[in-house]
Amino acid sequence: MTTYRQPGVVLTDHRFTVPLDHADPDGERIELYGREVVAAGRQGVDDLPWLVYLEGGPGCAVRRFSGAPAWLGRAVREYRVLLLDQRGTGRSTPADRRTLPLRGGPREQAAYLAHFRADAIVRDCELVRPRLTGGAPWTVLGQSYGGFCATHYLSTAPEGLAAVLVTGGLPSLHATADEVYRAAYPRMRRKVLAHYERYPQDVEAARRIAAHLVEHPVALPGGHRLTVEAFQSLGALLGVGDGGDQLHYLLEDAFVRTPAGHELSDPFLEAVRGHLSFASRPLYAVLHESIYADGRAPTAWAAERVRAEFPDFDAAAALAGDAPLLLTGETIHPWHFTTDPALVPLRETAELLAARTDWPALHDTRRLAANTVPTAAAVYHDDLYVDTAHSLETARTIRGLRTWVTDEYEHDGVRAGGARVLDRLLALVRGEV
């Protein structure tokens, strides 16, 4: 273990080995990385309880903090915090276009990645927990997909939990991937139209960019191809607190005058590349729809198929008339695997995962209905990424779960709201409000 300091905190690196397949504990093993964070001066306090933070995603490494800002500063006032890179992410045996060929071809890669969903992540936590806590239960804070994992945790290993705190991540217990996206596209429409009401000049800006891309698809720095569909996916920005402002500033500086006429500017293209590239989180794209799979049917590119049921998202139709160009949100499509250099080598692997039919179910509704673990969830009103109605239905199923439904924050409330969000959830699980 390596220990070092940042302002106000002491950090310790931890590494653990866990089975790739928990059904085969004596088989291949992979490595997990976690960063322990404790308030300076409290590192020698033996009875500090543990809180493990599960990041959103899927496939996103835990955020790298400097010191203890926002919610983390609140957490270390009473916890040792473990910031865990979930399997395949960050420093936990990363899985990407460079490392996955070590497994073999697409079929072997897909079989390997089938072990990277919430069920395996929770089993990992249950192996790590006793090594750190001596067997005591710990508190889980799950952001977005981390909340999906926390819900599975309640279904399968509640004995390991002192409390569960969920921010923007109560999943549907029953909805198929198709049903998830049928609920999502209307939210996307609402968010985009609300953005255009706030920034009416962006209606024409977005149409102008899309019309330009129809005639002139652009190669971004690093080889990413910017198509109309890729441009539309910038609507994902509308799911975070300042995302609408980011989108507006992006659109207003899109064009520059050149000897060849007006072209998309280098600053615009570089900023777009940063928003669209999956180089730092390829599993987000590869595994995204699998988080909704339960073995009833293949996901089969649900977001792409369901999009056809919402023709107003078709850019060609919008440009042919005078309708505003609708942007999309948290959706993954086959074209991602032809336009993004980080994903192109994984196209066949993604196709095999999309066709898979033997995913195990992730939730035990009977066990959730008998839950005794203190649980609280922040549910963001009209969350772009996680359907509010689905979350509230799940909240009614989990016995004793207390919700805080708020329109003060978007999906990133735990980061934007910081200590206030964590304070509220802790008060709820402790019965203080």
N, C-alpha and C positions, 0 to 999 in steps of 0.2 A: 504494500500500500504506500502511496505517496501522499504526503500532507503538505499543504501550502496555504497561503493567506491571500484574501482580497479584502477591500475595505469593509470592516464590520463582521466578517465571517471567516471561518476556518473550513477549508475544503479537503476532502480525502477521496482519492480515487480507489474504487473497488472493482475487482474483476471476479467473475464467477463462471464456472462451467456448468452447463445444463444439457440434458439430452436434446438432440434435434427432434426426436419423436418421443414424447413422454410415455407412449405405449411400449417403447423399447428402451428402458432406462439404461441398459448395458450396451446400447449401440452408439452410433456416432454422437459426439458432443460438440456444442458450439459455445462461444464465449459471450457473456453479457458484461456490459460496462455500466457502472453507476457512480454518480458523484454525490458523496455525502456533504451536506451543508449544515453547519452549526454556528450559532452566534458566537462571535469572539468572546472568550472568557467563560463559555459554558461547555467547552469541549470535554472537560473533565467531569461533567455532571452525569453520573451513571444512570439515573432514573429518568432521563428525558425520553418521552415516548417518540416513536418513529412515525413519520408521514412519508408515504411514497407517492410521487407525482408521476402520473401517466399522461404523456403528451398526446395531442390530437394526431390525426392521420387518416388512414393507416400509413405506416412507413415513414413517419417523421421522427428524426432524432429529437431528443429533448432540447429545449432552447438553452443556449449558452448565455448565462447571466454574468454580469460584472457586479460583484458585491451581492446585495440582496434587495433589489428594487421591488416595488409593488407588493404582490401577494407573498412573495418569498420572504420579504422582510417581516411580514406579519407572522408567517409560519414559523420562522426560527425563533420567535419570542417564546415558543413553548414546545417546539418539536426539533428533533433531528430530521432533516429532510433528505430523502434519497431521490435524486433526479436520475431516472432510469432510462437509458437508451434501450428501447424495446428491440427484440431480436431482429436482426437484419438492418438496423439503422445505426447511424453514428459510428461509435466504436464497438458496437456489438456485432461481430462477424458480419460486416456489411454485405448486402446482396444487391448487386447492380450489374450493368452491362459488362464490366470488367471482371467481376468475381464469379458471376453465375456460370460462365463457360467451364469453370473448374468442375462443375457438377456433370457436365456432358452436354447433350443437345437439348432442344426445347422440351422434350418429354421428361427428361431427367430434371431439368430446371423447374418445370411445373410441379412435379412430384415433391421436390424439395420445398417449394414455396407454399405448398398446401399445409405446411406445418407452421405458418407464420400468422395465424389469425388470433383472435382474442382468447380462444381456449388454450393455446400454447403459451400466450403471454401471461395468463393468470397462473398456469402451472409453473412457469418460470418464477413468478413472484412468490409462490408458495415454497419453492426451494430456496430462494434468497432470504425470505423473511426470518426463518429460525437462525440462520447464520448471523444475522445482524441483531435481532431482538432477543435471542435466547429462547425463542418460542412464543413470546408475547404477541398478541395481535397488534396490528398497526392500522393507522388511518390511511385511506386511499383518497387522493384528490385526482379526479379524472376529468380532463378537459376534452370536450368534443369526442373523438374516437376513444380517448382515455376513459370517458364515461361509459361507452359501449363495453369496454373491458371491465370496468367496475361493476356494471350490471351483470355481466357473466360471472364475476367474482362472487356476487351475492347468490347466484344460482348454484354455484358449485363448491365454494370453499368459504362459507360465511364464518366458520370458526377462526379464520385468520384475520378477521376484520374487527377493529375497535369501533370504527365509524367509516361511512362512505360519504364523500362530498363530490357532487357532479356539477360541472359547469358546461351548459350547452351540449349535453351528450347523453340524454336519455333516449335510447333507441326504441323503435317499435318492436314489440315482441312477436308480431304476427305478419307484418307487411312484407310482401315479396319485393324484390328489387324493382319490378315494374310499378308496383303500387307506391313505392318510395318516390319514384320519378314522376308519376302522375300527380302527386302532391307537390313536387318540387317546381315543375315548370310554371304553374300559376304564381308561385312565390317569386320566381325569377322575374316574371312579367311585372308584378307589382313593384318590386324593388327598382327595376329599370325605369318604369314610368314615373315613379316618385323621384328618381334621380333627375330625369329630364324636366320635371316640374321645378326642381331646385336650380338646375343649370340648363335653362332652355336652349342656350347656344350649343349645348352638346348634341342636340338632335341632329343639326346639320353637320357638325364636326364628325360624328360617328358615321353618318351616311356618306360623307365625302371620303373618309378613309376607306370604308368598305367598297365604294365604287372604284377607288383607285386600285385596291387589291384585286378586284375582279379582272381588271385589265393588266395589272402588273404585280403578280405575287412576288414577294420580296424574300431574299435570303438574309436572315439576321446574322449578326456576328456569331461565330461558332457553328454555322451551318443549319440552324433552325429555319424552317420555311414558314413565313407568315402568310397564312391564307385568310380568307374571310372568316371561316369557322374559328380559326385560332384567335383572330382579333375579337370575335364575339365572346370568346371565353374569358376575356378580361372582366366580364360582369361578375366574376368571383370576388373582385375587390369590394363589391357592394355588401358583402357579408361581414365586414369589419368596420369598426367605429369611424375611422377616418378614410375609409376606402373610397367613398364618393368623392371626397376632395382629391385624393390621389388620382382617381380616374379623370376628373375634370382637368387637373393640371397636365396630365398626360396628353389629353386630346387637344388642349389649346395650343400646344407647341408641336403639333404633329408634322406640319409641312414647312419646307424651306424652299425659297426660290433658287433655281440653279440654271445654268445655260440651257439645259434640256427642258426647262419648265419647272413646275412645282413638283417636288419629290418629298417623300417621307424623310424627315431629318434624322441624322445620326443619333442625337440625344433621345429622340422618340424610339428609334429602333433598339437602342441599347437598353432603355428602360423596359420596353416590351419584352425583350429577351429575358430579363431578370424575372419578370412576372410569369412568363410562360414556361420556362425551362424546368424540366423534372430531373435535372442532373443531380441535385442534392436530395431528391426524394423519389426515386423511380418506383419504389413499392407502392407509393400512393396511387400511381396510375395502374400498376400491374394488378394490385390486389383490391382496388377500390370497391368494385361491385361484389366481390366475394364476402364482404362484411355483412351483406344482407342475405346471403345464401344459407339455406338450411336443408338442402337435399331434395326439395320438392321438384325442382326443375333447374336447368342451367340458367345462369344470369344472361348469357347470350347477348351482351352489349345492350342492356336494358335501357340505358340513357339514350342511346342512338335510336333504338326502335320506338321508344315512347315519344321522342321528339317529333316523329312523323305525325303524331296525334295532335300536335300544336303547330299548325302551318304558319302561324304568324311569326314563328322564329326563323322562318326561311328567309335568308338574306336577299335572294334573288327576287322574291315576291315583294319584299319591302322596298327594294330599290326600283322596281318596276312601277310602283305607285308612289304615294306620298306618306306611307306609314312610317313611324319611327323604327329604326333598326333595333330589334330586341337583342340583348346580350344574354349569355348563359351564365350559369353559376358553377356548382360543384358537380360537374358531369365529366365522365371519361368516355371517349369515343375511339373507334378504330383508327381514325385519322391521326390521333395523337401518336400512334406508332409508325406513322409514315413521315411526320413533319419534325419530330424532336430527335436529334441525334442520340440523346441518352436513352430513348425508348425503341428506336428502330431495330436494334439487335434483339430486342425482347418481344417482337411482334408475335412470333409463333408461340412463344411461351404464354403470352397473354391470351391468345386464341384458345389454347388448351385449357387454361383456367376458366375462361368464359363458357366453355362447353362442359365443364365438370358437373356431375350430378350427385356425387356422393359426399357433399359437405355435411358434417354433422350439425344438428340443431345446437344453438348457442344458449338458449334460455329455458329454464325449468319454471314454468309459471306457477306450479303448485308450491315449489319451494319459495319462490318470491312472495307468494300470497301468505306464507307463514313466516316471513322475515322478522328477525328480532334485532338486527344490527341497526343502530341509529343511522339514518340516511337522510340527506337533504340534497336538493337539486335546484340550481338556478336555471330557469327556463326562460329563454329570451323570446319575447313576443315577436312573432313573424321572423324567426331566425331563418336566414337564407339557406343554411346548411342542414339543419335538423328540424323536421316538421314539428311545430308547436303542438298540434293536435295529437300527433303520435306520441310525443313526450308526455303529455298530460294523461293520455290513456294508460301508458306504462306506469306513471306515478300512481294512478289509482289501483294498479295491480300489486305494487310492492307495498306490503303491509308496513305501516308506520312511516313511510316516506313523506317528508314535508317539502313543499315546493315554494320557491320564491319566483313568481312570474313577473317579469319586469320588461318595460320598453326603454329603460335608461341606457341599455347597452346592446350592441350587436353580438355576434358570435364570439368575439374576442373579449368579452366582458371581464374575465378573470385577469387579463393583462391590462385592459384599459381602466377597469375599476379598481384593480389591485386589492389593497387591504380591505376595502369596503365590502367587496364580494365575499372574500374569505371570512371576514368578520360575521357577515349575515348568515352564512352557511353553518359556521360553528355555533352561533347562537341558536339556530334551528335544531341542530342535533342535540344540543344540551338543554333544550326546552326553555331557553331564556327569552324567547319571543313567541 
